[in-house]
Amino acid sequence: MMSGLEAALAEALSPSWTQRVRVGRDLASFADAPEAAETLVGLLLDVEDTAVTRQTAEALARVGTVAAIRLIALAVAEADDNQADWLQTGVHDVFVGPGGALDVAAACGKLARDPEEAVRRGAADISAWVDDTRY
């Protein structure tokens, strides 16, 4: 019998955008698992449907851990302008609730010292999004 992680990974390449959205939400809690990280970044950069990008970004931002925000930062560093807009929208969706921006900001602060330049660059962009919503 497959674990929840294995089942979600198997469904990540589904042609159905609604199924990929569900996979992004399901995998968000596994952001610190190396086997889920690549799949999550792929969902964040989904070329077929922006809903997958937005919902996966929102799910990861709601998790709010350094590992989850690191994956968004990696995607931001690789995203084209359209993808970046939907990543930003997904992250902003979390700011509606209490404390969401604080968790994301704290994670970005830690990622500012990440050894990978792309992560630092993406985290700086996300941090700017957080600052824009505070004022």
C-alpha positions, 0 to 999 in steps of 0.5 A: 500500500502506498503512503500519502507521499508516494500517492501524491508524487504519483499523481503530480504529473496528472493531465488534470489541473484540479488533481495537480492543485490537490497534489500541491496542497497535499505535498505542502506538508512534506516540503522538508522531504527531499523526494517531495521538493522537486515535485513541489517546485515543478508544481509551483512552475506549472506551465499548464495552469496558473491555478496550480502555481497559485494554490501550491504557493498558497499551501506552502506559504500556509505551512510557513516553514523555512523548507516550504518558503525555500521552495517558493524562493527557488521557484521565484528565482526561475519563474517568468513574469507571469508565473512570478505574479501567480506565485506572489498572489498565492503567497498574498492569499496567506496574508489574509489570515492572522500571522501568515505574513509574520511566518513568511517574513521570519522564514525569508530572514533565515533564507537570506543566509542560504548558501544558494544564491537563487534561494537568497534572491527569491527570498528577497523578492518574497520578503518585498511582497510581505513588506508591500502588504504591511503598509 
